[in-house]
Amino acid sequence: MAVSDEYKAFVAELLEPLGTVRIRNMFGGAGVYLDDLMFGLIAGETLYFKVDGRNRPDFEADEMGPFLYEPPSGKTVAMSYYELPERLYDDPDELVHWARKALDAALASKAAKSVKKKPAQKKTARSEI
């Protein structure tokens, strides 16, 4: 499912109020980045935004679901990226508001991962003089 250059340019233009958004090809789709933070995903000609507990209800209220990936194992995996409701393409201000929430979700996810990866510091005995 390759992503067309036209669709990538369209998405970048929609998200321009956020700053310089980069779209990088990956695994047949594309990642949507602000700085080095991936907050969106494009599969085919469909845009998905990063979700967490704070913004997932917004997507579910519009009956939007997650991006589903089927690895070689055959077991379908739901990712933490939800399809953007079609109505937002006609409301650029609200679309950017949802994108900011997706950025917040991506930042929170990145922070949680860095805490998990941080090695525990060893306690050392100090000698007193």
MMTF fields as JSON, N, C-alpha, C and O atoms, coordinates in Angstrom:
{
  "mmtfVersion": "1.0.0",
  "mmtfProducer": "UNKNOWN",
  "numBonds": 515,
  "numAtoms": 516,
  "numGroups": 129,
  "numChains": 1,
  "numModels": 1,
  "chainsPerModel": [1],
  "groupsPerChain": [129],
  "chainIdList": ["A"],
  "bondAtomList": [4, 2, 8, 6, 12, 10, 16, 14, 20, 18, 24, 22, 28, 26, 32, 30, 36, 34, 40, 38, 44, 42, 48, 46, 52, 50, 56, 54, 60, 58, 64, 62, 68, 66, 72, 70, 76, 74, 80, 78, 84, 82, 88, 86, 92, 90, 96, 94, 100, 98, 104, 102, 108, 106, 112, 110, 116, 114, 120, 118, 124, 122, 128, 126, 132, 130, 136, 134, 140, 138, 144, 142, 148, 146, 152, 150, 156, 154, 160, 158, 164, 162, 168, 166, 172, 170, 176, 174, 180, 178, 184, 182, 188, 186, 192, 190, 196, 194, 200, 198, 204, 202, 208, 206, 212, 210, 216, 214, 220, 218, 224, 222, 228, 226, 232, 230, 236, 234, 240, 238, 244, 242, 248, 246, 252, 250, 256, 254, 260, 258, 264, 262, 268, 266, 272, 270, 276, 274, 280, 278, 284, 282, 288, 286, 292, 290, 296, 294, 300, 298, 304, 302, 308, 306, 312, 310, 316, 314, 320, 318, 324, 322, 328, 326, 332, 330, 336, 334, 340, 338, 344, 342, 348, 346, 352, 350, 356, 354, 360, 358, 364, 362, 368, 366, 372, 370, 376, 374, 380, 378, 384, 382, 388, 386, 392, 390, 396, 394, 400, 398, 404, 402, 408, 406, 412, 410, 416, 414, 420, 418, 424, 422, 428, 426, 432, 430, 436, 434, 440, 438, 444, 442, 448, 446, 452, 450, 456, 454, 460, 458, 464, 462, 468, 466, 472, 470, 476, 474, 480, 478, 484, 482, 488, 486, 492, 490, 496, 494, 500, 498, 504, 502, 508, 506, 512, 510],
  "bondOrderList": [1, 1, 1, 1, 1, 1, 1, 1, 1, 1, 1, 1, 1, 1, 1, 1, 1, 1, 1, 1, 1, 1, 1, 1, 1, 1, 1, 1, 1, 1, 1, 1, 1, 1, 1, 1, 1, 1, 1, 1, 1, 1, 1, 1, 1, 1, 1, 1, 1, 1, 1, 1, 1, 1, 1, 1, 1, 1, 1, 1, 1, 1, 1, 1, 1, 1, 1, 1, 1, 1, 1, 1, 1, 1, 1, 1, 1, 1, 1, 1, 1, 1, 1, 1, 1, 1, 1, 1, 1, 1, 1, 1, 1, 1, 1, 1, 1, 1, 1, 1, 1, 1, 1, 1, 1, 1, 1, 1, 1, 1, 1, 1, 1, 1, 1, 1, 1, 1, 1, 1, 1, 1, 1, 1, 1, 1, 1, 1],
  "groupList": [{"groupName": "MET", "atomNameList": ["N", "CA", "C", "O"], "elementList": ["N", "C", "C", "O"], "formalChargeList": [0, 0, 0, 0], "bondAtomList": [1, 0, 2, 1, 3, 2], "bondOrderList": [1, 1, 2], "singleLetterCode": "M", "chemCompType": "L-PEPTIDE LINKING"}, {"groupName": "ALA", "atomNameList": ["N", "CA", "C", "O"], "elementList": ["N", "C", "C", "O"], "formalChargeList": [0, 0, 0, 0], "bondAtomList": [1, 0, 2, 1, 3, 2], "bondOrderList": [1, 1, 2], "singleLetterCode": "A", "chemCompType": "L-PEPTIDE LINKING"}, {"groupName": "VAL", "atomNameList": ["N", "CA", "C", "O"], "elementList": ["N", "C", "C", "O"], "formalChargeList": [0, 0, 0, 0], "bondAtomList": [1, 0, 2, 1, 3, 2], "bondOrderList": [1, 1, 2], "singleLetterCode": "V", "chemCompType": "L-PEPTIDE LINKING"}, {"groupName": "SER", "atomNameList": ["N", "CA", "C", "O"], "elementList": ["N", "C", "C", "O"], "formalChargeList": [0, 0, 0, 0], "bondAtomList": [1, 0, 2, 1, 3, 2], "bondOrderList": [1, 1, 2], "singleLetterCode": "S", "chemCompType": "L-PEPTIDE LINKING"}, {"groupName": "ASP", "atomNameList": ["N", "CA", "C", "O"], "elementList": ["N", "C", "C", "O"], "formalChargeList": [0, 0, 0, 0], "bondAtomList": [1, 0, 2, 1, 3, 2], "bondOrderList": [1, 1, 2], "singleLetterCode": "D", "chemCompType": "L-PEPTIDE LINKING"}, {"groupName": "GLU", "atomNameList": ["N", "CA", "C", "O"], "elementList": ["N", "C", "C", "O"], "formalChargeList": [0, 0, 0, 0], "bondAtomList": [1, 0, 2, 1, 3, 2], "bondOrderList": [1, 1, 2], "singleLetterCode": "E", "chemCompType": "L-PEPTIDE LINKING"}, {"groupName": "TYR", "atomNameList": ["N", "CA", "C", "O"], "elementList": ["N", "C", "C", "O"], "formalChargeList": [0, 0, 0, 0], "bondAtomList": [1, 0, 2, 1, 3, 2], "bondOrderList": [1, 1, 2], "singleLetterCode": "Y", "chemCompType": "L-PEPTIDE LINKING"}, {"groupName": "LYS", "atomNameList": ["N", "CA", "C", "O"], "elementList": ["N", "C", "C", "O"], "formalChargeList": [0, 0, 0, 0], "bondAtomList": [1, 0, 2, 1, 3, 2], "bondOrderList": [1, 1, 2], "singleLetterCode": "K", "chemCompType": "L-PEPTIDE LINKING"}, {"groupName": "PHE", "atomNameList": ["N", "CA", "C", "O"], "elementList": ["N", "C", "C", "O"], "formalChargeList": [0, 0, 0, 0], "bondAtomList": [1, 0, 2, 1, 3, 2], "bondOrderList": [1, 1, 2], "singleLetterCode": "F", "chemCompType": "L-PEPTIDE LINKING"}, {"groupName": "LEU", "atomNameList": ["N", "CA", "C", "O"], "elementList": ["N", "C", "C", "O"], "formalChargeList": [0, 0, 0, 0], "bondAtomList": [1, 0, 2, 1, 3, 2], "bondOrderList": [1, 1, 2], "singleLetterCode": "L", "chemCompType": "L-PEPTIDE LINKING"}, {"groupName": "PRO", "atomNameList": ["N", "CA", "C", "O"], "elementList": ["N", "C", "C", "O"], "formalChargeList": [0, 0, 0, 0], "bondAtomList": [1, 0, 2, 1, 3, 2], "bondOrderList": [1, 1, 2], "singleLetterCode": "P", "chemCompType": "L-PEPTIDE LINKING"}, {"groupName": "GLY", "atomNameList": ["N", "CA", "C", "O"], "elementList": ["N", "C", "C", "O"], "formalChargeList": [0, 0, 0, 0], "bondAtomList": [1, 0, 2, 1, 3, 2], "bondOrderList": [1, 1, 2], "singleLetterCode": "G", "chemCompType": "PEPTIDE LINKING"}, {"groupName": "THR", "atomNameList": ["N", "CA", "C", "O"], "elementList": ["N", "C", "C", "O"], "formalChargeList": [0, 0, 0, 0], "bondAtomList": [1, 0, 2, 1, 3, 2], "bondOrderList": [1, 1, 2], "singleLetterCode": "T", "chemCompType": "L-PEPTIDE LINKING"}, {"groupName": "ARG", "atomNameList": ["N", "CA", "C", "O"], "elementList": ["N", "C", "C", "O"], "formalChargeList": [0, 0, 0, 0], "bondAtomList": [1, 0, 2, 1, 3, 2], "bondOrderList": [1, 1, 2], "singleLetterCode": "R", "chemCompType": "L-PEPTIDE LINKING"}, {"groupName": "ILE", "atomNameList": ["N", "CA", "C", "O"], "elementList": ["N", "C", "C", "O"], "formalChargeList": [0, 0, 0, 0], "bondAtomList": [1, 0, 2, 1, 3, 2], "bondOrderList": [1, 1, 2], "singleLetterCode": "I", "chemCompType": "L-PEPTIDE LINKING"}, {"groupName": "ASN", "atomNameList": ["N", "CA", "C", "O"], "elementList": ["N", "C", "C", "O"], "formalChargeList": [0, 0, 0, 0], "bondAtomList": [1, 0, 2, 1, 3, 2], "bondOrderList": [1, 1, 2], "singleLetterCode": "N", "chemCompType": "L-PEPTIDE LINKING"}, {"groupName": "HIS", "atomNameList": ["N", "CA", "C", "O"], "elementList": ["N", "C", "C", "O"], "formalChargeList": [0, 0, 0, 0], "bondAtomList": [1, 0, 2, 1, 3, 2], "bondOrderList": [1, 1, 2], "singleLetterCode": "H", "chemCompType": "L-PEPTIDE LINKING"}, {"groupName": "TRP", "atomNameList": ["N", "CA", "C", "O"], "elementList": ["N", "C", "C", "O"], "formalChargeList": [0, 0, 0, 0], "bondAtomList": [1, 0, 2, 1, 3, 2], "bondOrderList": [1, 1, 2], "singleLetterCode": "W", "chemCompType": "L-PEPTIDE LINKING"}, {"groupName": "GLN", "atomNameList": ["N", "CA", "C", "O"], "elementList": ["N", "C", "C", "O"], "formalChargeList": [0, 0, 0, 0], "bondAtomList": [1, 0, 2, 1, 3, 2], "bondOrderList": [1, 1, 2], "singleLetterCode": "Q", "chemCompType": "L-PEPTIDE LINKING"}],
  "groupTypeList": [0, 1, 2, 3, 4, 5, 6, 7, 1, 8, 2, 1, 5, 9, 9, 5, 10, 9, 11, 12, 2, 13, 14, 13, 15, 0, 8, 11, 11, 1, 11, 2, 6, 9, 4, 4, 9, 0, 8, 11, 9, 14, 1, 11, 5, 12, 9, 6, 8, 7, 2, 4, 11, 13, 15, 13, 10, 4, 8, 5, 1, 4, 5, 0, 11, 10, 8, 9, 6, 5, 10, 10, 3, 11, 7, 12, 2, 1, 0, 3, 6, 6, 5, 9, 10, 5, 13, 9, 6, 4, 4, 10, 4, 5, 9, 2, 16, 17, 1, 13, 7, 1, 9, 4, 1, 1, 9, 1, 3, 7, 1, 1, 7, 3, 2, 7, 7, 7, 10, 1, 18, 7, 7, 12, 1, 13, 3, 5, 14],
  "groupIdList": [1, 2, 3, 4, 5, 6, 7, 8, 9, 10, 11, 12, 13, 14, 15, 16, 17, 18, 19, 20, 21, 22, 23, 24, 25, 26, 27, 28, 29, 30, 31, 32, 33, 34, 35, 36, 37, 38, 39, 40, 41, 42, 43, 44, 45, 46, 47, 48, 49, 50, 51, 52, 53, 54, 55, 56, 57, 58, 59, 60, 61, 62, 63, 64, 65, 66, 67, 68, 69, 70, 71, 72, 73, 74, 75, 76, 77, 78, 79, 80, 81, 82, 83, 84, 85, 86, 87, 88, 89, 90, 91, 92, 93, 94, 95, 96, 97, 98, 99, 100, 101, 102, 103, 104, 105, 106, 107, 108, 109, 110, 111, 112, 113, 114, 115, 116, 117, 118, 119, 120, 121, 122, 123, 124, 125, 126, 127, 128, 129],
  "secStructList": [7, 7, 7, 7, 2, 2, 2, 2, 2, 2, 2, 2, 2, 2, 6, 4, 4, 4, 1, 7, 3, 3, 3, 3, 3, 3, 6, 6, 3, 3, 3, 3, 3, 3, 6, 6, 3, 3, 3, 3, 3, 3, 3, 6, 6, 3, 3, 3, 3, 3, 7, 7, 6, 6, 6, 2, 2, 2, 2, 2, 2, 6, 6, 7, 7, 3, 3, 3, 3, 7, 7, 6, 6, 7, 7, 7, 3, 3, 3, 3, 3, 3, 3, 7, 7, 4, 4, 4, 4, 4, 7, 2, 2, 2, 2, 2, 2, 2, 2, 2, 2, 2, 2, 2, 2, 2, 2, 2, 2, 2, 2, 2, 2, 2, 2, 2, 2, 1, 7, 7, 7, 7, 7, 7, 7, 7, 7, 7, 7],
  "xCoordList": [0.821, 0.0, 0.872, 1.051, 1.388, 2.243, 1.405, 0.221, 2.047, 1.397, 1.84, 3.034, 0.882, 1.221, 1.886, 1.623, 2.746, 3.394, 2.353, 2.521, 1.287, 0.232, -0.448, -0.727, -0.714, -1.382, -0.441, -0.875, 0.827, 1.796, 1.868, 1.917, 1.874, 1.904, 0.621, 0.66, -0.506, -1.793, -1.779, -2.194, -1.311, -1.244, -0.284, -0.599, 0.869, 1.842, 1.241, 1.469, 0.484, -0.157, -1.222, -1.316, -2.016, -3.034, -2.42, -2.993, -1.249, -0.618, 0.395, 1.074, 0.502, 1.461, 1.382, 2.423, 0.189, 0.14, 0.938, 1.251, 1.265, 2.048, 3.527, 4.241, 3.981, 5.401, 5.787, 4.934, 7.069, 7.545, 7.287, 7.971, 6.303, 5.936, 6.655, 6.611, 7.317, 8.004, 7.23, 6.672, 7.204, 6.548, 7.584, 8.123, 7.846, 8.885, 8.263, 7.44, 8.674, 8.201, 8.691, 9.829, 7.81, 8.178, 7.201, 5.988, 7.713, 6.916, 5.708, 4.635, 5.846, 4.748, 3.806, 2.942, 3.953, 3.155, 4.086, 5.144, 3.692, 4.533, 4.258, 3.135, 5.303, 5.169, 5.089, 5.734, 4.293, 4.127, 4.838, 4.511, 5.819, 6.695, 6.677, 6.575, 6.779, 7.113, 8.4, 8.448, 9.429, 10.78, 11.094, 11.004, 11.455, 11.742, 10.651, 10.875, 9.484, 8.387, 7.32, 6.714, 7.098, 6.073, 4.729, 4.546, 3.789, 2.466, 1.355, 0.177, 1.735, 0.753, 1.293, 2.496, 0.38, 0.701, -0.193, -1.384, 0.378, -0.412, -0.303, 0.794, -1.455, -1.511, -2.466, -3.629, -1.971, -2.782, -2.986, -2.018, -4.202, -4.533, -5.355, -6.313, -4.977, -5.695, -4.737, -3.644, -5.162, -4.357, -4.834, -6.031, -3.879, -4.143, -3.326, -2.206, -3.889, -3.174, -2.925, -3.699, -1.831, -1.462, -2.539, -3.035, -2.899, -3.902, -3.382, -2.483, -3.983, -3.795, -5.131, -6.14, -5.151, -6.401, -7.075, -8.281, -6.296, -6.866, -7.603, -8.627, -7.116, -7.776, -8.493, -9.201, -8.324, -9.02, -10.544, -11.197, -11.132, -12.593, -13.079, -14.196, -12.27, -12.651, -12.852, -13.826, -11.933, -12.01, -13.174, -13.914, -13.328, -14.401, -15.774, -16.724, -15.892, -17.16, -17.551, -18.737, -16.563, -16.809, -16.784, -16.773, -16.775, -16.784, -15.594, -15.712, -14.442, -13.209, -12.409, -12.419, -11.722, -10.985, -9.495, -9.021, -8.765, -7.311, -6.818, -7.529, -5.576, -4.882, -4.595, -4.047, -4.957, -4.739, -3.615, -3.572, -2.716, -1.552, -1.556, -1.787, -1.301, -1.234, 0.183, 0.566, 0.967, 2.338, 2.322, 1.267, 3.478, 3.56, 2.972, 2.565, 2.929, 2.372, 0.887, 0.324, 0.238, -1.18, -2.092, -3.298, -1.55, -2.371, -2.481, -1.469, -3.702, -3.921, -3.589, -3.987, -2.85, -2.431, -3.049, -2.913, -3.729, -4.267, -3.192, -2.677, -2.87, -1.84, -2.483, -3.7, -1.673, -2.191, -2.309, -2.019, -2.739, -3.023, -4.439, -4.772, -5.274, -6.666, -6.917, -6.327, -7.816, -8.154, -8.817, -9.672, -8.404, -8.946, -10.346, -10.551, -11.321, -12.676, -12.663, -11.986, -13.403, -13.479, -13.903, -13.432, -14.779, -15.299, -14.208, -14.379, -13.084, -12.019, -11.288, -10.679, -11.344, -10.69, -11.352, -10.743, -12.611, -13.339, -13.253, -13.814, -12.554, -12.428, -10.958, -10.576, -10.137, -8.693, -8.313, -7.337, -9.076, -8.75, -8.941, -8.102, -10.045, -10.277, -9.28, -8.824, -8.949, -7.957, -6.627, -6.001, -6.203, -4.951, -5.083, -4.124, -6.266, -6.498, -6.316, -5.681, -6.864, -6.698, -5.232, -4.735, -4.553, -3.133, -2.323, -1.404, -2.653, -1.944, -2.167, -1.253, -3.374, -3.651, -2.841, -2.364, -2.691, -1.888, -0.419, 0.273, 0.051, 1.423, 1.592, 2.609, 0.6, 0.651, 0.718, 1.477, -0.082, -0.067, 1.293, 1.802, 1.88, 3.192, 4.275, 5.166, 4.194, 5.163, 5.04, 6.046, 3.802, 3.585, 4.112, 4.718, 3.883, 4.373, 5.895, 6.497, 6.511, 7.976, 8.537, 9.534, 7.905, 8.362, 8.236, 9.128, 7.136, 6.941, 7.982, 8.478, 8.32, 9.332, 10.708, 11.477, 11.028, 12.358, 12.491, 13.588, 11.405, 11.441, 11.668, 12.422, 11.011, 11.169, 12.586, 13.114, 13.206, 14.539, 15.647, 16.763, 15.354, 16.379, 16.841, 16.033, 18.133, 18.619, 18.588, 18.795, 18.327, 18.329, 19.752, 20.706, 19.869, 21.191, 21.564, 20.75, 22.808, 23.295, 23.66, 24.228, 23.316, 23.684, 25.127, 25.485, 25.909, 27.293, 27.519, 26.98, 28.311, 28.645, 29.721, 30.689, 29.521, 30.515, 31.26, 30.677, 32.54, 33.312, 33.422, 33.624, 33.285, 33.386, 34.774, 35.354, 35.307, 36.655, 36.568, 37.595],
  "yCoordList": [-1.181, 0.0, 1.253, 1.876, 1.612, 2.799, 4.064, 4.1, 5.089, 6.373, 7.3, 7.437, 7.928, 8.81, 10.088, 10.559, 10.63, 11.901, 13.009, 13.906, 12.944, 13.956, 13.922, 14.97, 12.725, 12.619, 13.084, 13.747, 12.744, 13.202, 14.732, 15.337, 15.351, 16.817, 17.415, 18.447, 16.767, 17.212, 17.192, 18.162, 16.109, 15.982, 17.022, 17.659, 17.192, 18.182, 19.585, 20.379, 19.881, 21.2, 21.373, 22.437, 20.343, 20.403, 20.685, 21.412, 20.104, 20.18, 21.316, 21.444, 22.132, 23.23, 24.165, 24.662, 24.432, 25.303, 24.779, 25.547, 23.499, 22.922, 23.27, 23.264, 23.567, 23.765, 22.906, 22.497, 22.638, 21.834, 20.358, 19.73, 19.832, 18.42, 17.646, 18.019, 16.561, 15.692, 14.392, 13.895, 13.861, 12.581, 11.645, 11.896, 10.554, 9.601, 8.252, 7.727, 7.705, 6.382, 5.333, 5.379, 4.388, 3.277, 2.125, 2.331, 0.939, -0.291, -0.202, -0.687, 0.391, 0.481, 1.642, 1.934, 2.301, 3.477, 4.648, 4.746, 5.535, 6.681, 7.138, 7.041, 7.638, 8.22, 9.727, 10.321, 10.347, 11.797, 12.316, 11.925, 13.204, 13.656, 15.168, 15.907, 15.612, 16.994, 16.897, 16.236, 17.541, 17.349, 15.856, 15.325, 15.176, 13.739, 12.896, 11.734, 13.483, 12.813, 12.377, 13.204, 11.058, 10.537, 10.605, 10.008, 11.337, 11.483, 11.059, 11.092, 10.664, 10.229, 9.124, 8.869, 8.481, 7.351, 7.442, 7.734, 7.194, 7.146, 5.743, 5.221, 5.141, 3.831, 3.974, 4.339, 3.685, 3.927, 5.429, 6.186, 5.849, 7.28, 7.617, 8.386, 7.04, 7.24, 7.738, 7.199, 8.779, 9.381, 8.892, 8.872, 8.502, 8.055, 8.935, 9.33, 9.24, 10.001, 9.135, 8.227, 9.428, 8.744, 8.993, 10.112, 7.955, 8.089, 7.532, 6.691, 8.036, 7.473, 7.636, 7.941, 7.443, 7.513, 8.868, 8.975, 9.909, 11.257, 11.601, 12.281, 11.154, 11.533, 10.368, 10.59, 9.151, 8.005, 8.198, 7.862, 8.735, 8.934, 9.843, 9.667, 10.799, 11.664, 10.838, 11.031, 9.924, 9.079, 8.099, 7.884, 7.513, 6.541, 7.19, 6.554, 8.467, 9.185, 9.345, 9.411, 9.407, 9.485, 8.099, 7.97, 7.069, 5.67, 5.324, 4.558, 5.906, 5.612, 4.591, 4.602, 3.719, 2.652, 2.724, 3.605, 1.778, 1.773, 1.238, 0.545, 1.588, 0.991, -0.453, -0.719, -1.376, -2.797, -3.3, -3.035, -4.027, -4.562, -6.067, -6.582, -6.772, -8.228, -8.674, -8.729, -8.994, -9.467, -10.883, -11.511, -11.37, -12.716, -13.817, -14.868, -13.575, -14.585, -14.792, -15.811, -13.808, -13.938, -13.357, -13.25, -12.981, -12.42, -10.907, -10.207, -10.406, -8.985, -8.176, -8.527, -7.084, -6.217, -4.838, -4.249, -4.324, -2.966, -2.022, -2.2, -1.03, -0.077, 1.133, 1.308, 1.962, 3.128, 4.354, 5.48, 4.105, 5.158, 4.923, 3.834, 5.965, 5.843, 6.679, 7.742, 6.162, 6.848, 8.192, 8.308, 9.188, 10.528, 10.578, 10.121, 11.137, 11.253, 12.126, 13.153, 11.71, 12.407, 13.866, 14.724, 14.163, 15.52, 16.539, 17.73, 16.078, 16.999, 17.6, 18.663, 16.933, 17.466, 18.765, 19.555, 18.982, 20.202, 21.257, 22.344, 20.94, 21.875, 21.92, 21.259, 22.693, 22.698, 23.066, 22.539, 23.968, 24.358, 23.188, 22.943, 22.471, 21.318, 20.194, 19.503, 20.018, 19.001, 19.291, 18.375, 20.531, 20.903, 20.691, 20.287, 20.962, 20.709, 19.215, 18.858, 18.359, 16.912, 16.514, 15.629, 17.164, 16.863, 17.222, 16.491, 18.338, 18.723, 17.687, 17.387, 17.147, 16.083, 14.829, 14.133, 14.549, 13.408, 13.632, 12.697, 14.86, 15.191, 14.979, 14.444, 15.396, 15.173, 13.681, 13.26, 12.887, 11.431, 10.848, 9.977, 11.324, 10.826, 11.225, 10.432, 12.451, 12.893, 12.054, 11.645, 11.797, 10.989, 9.573, 9.001, 9.009, 7.667, 7.629, 6.701, 8.636, 8.707, 8.844, 8.205, 9.672, 9.857, 8.558, 8.212, 7.843, 6.577, 5.554, 4.797, 5.521, 4.576, 4.909, 4.007, 6.191, 6.556, 6.249, 5.94, 6.326, 5.968, 4.472, 4.039, 3.675, 2.216, 1.792, 0.836, 2.498, 2.12, 2.608, 2.091, 3.585, 4.166, 3.117, 2.616, 2.781, 1.749, 2.272, 3.457, 1.361, 1.728, 2.054, 1.374, 3.103, 3.486, 2.623, 2.348, 2.214, 1.394, 2.293, 3.372, 1.817, 2.567, 2.181, 1.003, 3.162, 2.88, 3.335, 4.348, 2.581, 2.953, 4.039, 3.962, 5.017, 6.093, 5.964, 5.711, 6.144, 6.115, 7.531, 8.481, 7.639, 8.973, 9.155, 8.224, 10.334, 10.623, 11.473, 11.839],
  "zCoordList": [0.0, 0.0, 0.0, 1.047, -1.095, -1.179, -1.001, -1.335, -0.472, -0.267, -1.398, -1.664, -2.052, -3.175, -2.677, -1.57, -3.514, -3.186, -3.022, -2.197, -3.803, -3.723, -2.361, -1.778, -1.851, -0.538, 0.573, 1.515, 0.47, 1.468, 1.483, 2.554, 0.319, 0.232, 0.809, 1.479, 0.55, 1.087, 2.613, 3.248, 3.199, 4.656, 5.242, 6.247, 4.624, 5.111, 5.085, 5.998, 4.055, 3.958, 5.041, 5.651, 5.28, 6.329, 7.696, 8.508, 7.941, 9.257, 9.365, 10.384, 8.337, 8.304, 9.52, 9.949, 10.101, 11.285, 12.487, 13.397, 12.5, 13.599, 13.494, 14.496, 12.302, 12.04, 10.851, 10.063, 10.728, 9.609, 9.888, 10.696, 9.212, 9.344, 8.249, 7.077, 8.647, 7.682, 7.565, 8.543, 6.384, 6.152, 5.545, 4.467, 6.271, 5.856, 5.528, 6.279, 4.391, 3.998, 4.981, 5.45, 5.283, 6.161, 5.979, 5.989, 5.818, 5.768, 4.842, 5.2, 3.685, 2.741, 3.008, 2.181, 4.13, 4.462, 4.699, 4.078, 5.597, 5.917, 7.345, 7.84, 7.993, 9.324, 9.195, 8.331, 10.06, 10.075, 11.319, 12.439, 11.114, 12.19, 12.343, 11.364, 13.585, 13.899, 14.689, 15.726, 14.212, 14.726, 14.584, 13.477, 15.65, 15.56, 16.213, 16.552, 16.386, 17.075, 16.078, 15.397, 16.002, 15.104, 15.812, 16.872, 15.22, 15.818, 14.868, 15.223, 13.666, 12.697, 11.817, 11.766, 11.133, 10.279, 9.048, 9.157, 7.897, 6.671, 6.098, 5.896, 5.84, 5.189, 4.017, 4.192, 2.823, 1.635, 1.514, 1.456, 1.478, 1.44, 2.675, 2.6, 3.808, 5.062, 6.126, 6.297, 6.843, 7.903, 9.26, 9.546, 10.088, 11.45, 12.399, 12.074, 13.574, 14.591, 15.81, 16.113, 16.51, 17.755, 18.803, 18.937, 19.542, 20.599, 21.916, 21.962, 22.973, 24.303, 25.021, 24.384, 26.306, 27.057, 27.027, 27.251, 26.75, 26.751, 25.466, 25.522, 24.305, 23.049, 22.349, 21.366, 22.833, 22.217, 22.219, 21.231, 23.313, 23.294, 22.164, 21.676, 21.743, 20.621, 19.356, 18.628, 19.101, 17.909, 18.024, 17.064, 19.202, 19.396, 19.291, 18.836, 19.712, 19.584, 18.122, 17.799, 17.239, 15.8, 15.156, 13.932, 15.997, 15.551, 14.668, 13.711, 15.008, 14.28, 15.083, 16.314, 14.37, 15.021, 14.742, 14.025, 15.324, 15.202, 13.864, 13.137, 13.575, 12.446, 12.824, 13.894, 11.964, 12.211, 11.324, 10.123, 11.946, 11.25, 11.412, 12.506, 10.324, 10.393, 10.065, 8.896, 11.104, 10.877, 10.293, 10.207, 9.901, 9.315, 10.214, 9.72, 11.522, 12.432, 12.191, 12.591, 11.527, 11.218, 12.277, 12.055, 13.422, 14.499, 14.295, 14.287, 14.132, 13.891, 15.139, 16.25, 14.935, 16.033, 15.823, 14.751, 16.85, 16.805, 17.335, 18.439, 16.537, 16.941, 17.607, 17.545, 18.239, 18.965, 18.051, 18.454, 16.818, 15.843, 15.334, 14.864, 15.435, 15.003, 13.757, 13.565, 12.909, 11.671, 11.964, 12.843, 11.212, 11.358, 10.751, 9.627, 11.496, 10.922, 9.662, 9.61, 8.676, 7.388, 7.544, 6.797, 8.498, 8.679, 8.999, 8.738, 9.563, 9.953, 8.755, 8.872, 7.612, 6.419, 5.956, 5.235, 6.379, 6.03, 7.131, 6.994, 8.221, 9.344, 9.775, 10.742, 9.066, 9.32, 10.754, 11.288, 11.385, 12.76, 13.72, 14.587, 13.561, 14.434, 14.135, 15.046, 12.862, 12.496, 13.207, 13.741, 13.216, 13.893, 15.402, 16.059, 15.948, 17.38, 17.686, 18.678, 16.847, 17.027, 16.846, 17.542, 15.92, 15.703, 16.945, 17.315, 17.59, 18.829, 19.931, 20.699, 20.008, 20.981, 20.646, 21.543, 19.354, 18.931, 19.295, 19.7, 19.152, 19.57, 21.067, 21.51, 21.847, 23.299, 23.621, 24.494, 22.911, 23.124, 22.766, 23.471, 21.677, 21.256, 22.264, 22.568, 22.779, 23.804, 25.067, 25.647, 25.492, 26.697, 26.502, 27.408, 25.322, 25.031, 25.04, 25.581, 24.444, 24.409, 25.82, 26.155, 26.65, 28.03, 28.822, 29.595, 28.631, 29.334, 28.915, 29.75, 27.635, 27.15, 27.701, 28.033, 27.802, 28.299, 29.786, 30.251, 30.533, 31.957, 32.104, 32.975, 31.25, 31.305, 30.943, 31.513, 29.996, 29.53, 30.456, 30.41, 31.284, 32.145, 33.158, 33.939, 33.151, 34.08, 35.518, 35.78, 36.418, 37.838, 38.257, 37.879, 39.04, 39.512, 40.708, 41.589, 40.704, 41.815, 42.975, 42.805, 44.159, 45.353, 45.712, 45.734, 45.981, 46.352, 47.779, 48.223, 48.471, 49.851, 49.809, 49.052, 50.623, 50.697, 52.012, 53.066, 51.916, 53.151, 53.661, 52.905, 54.944, 55.547, 56.098, 56.656, 55.948, 56.422, 57.64, 58.212]
}
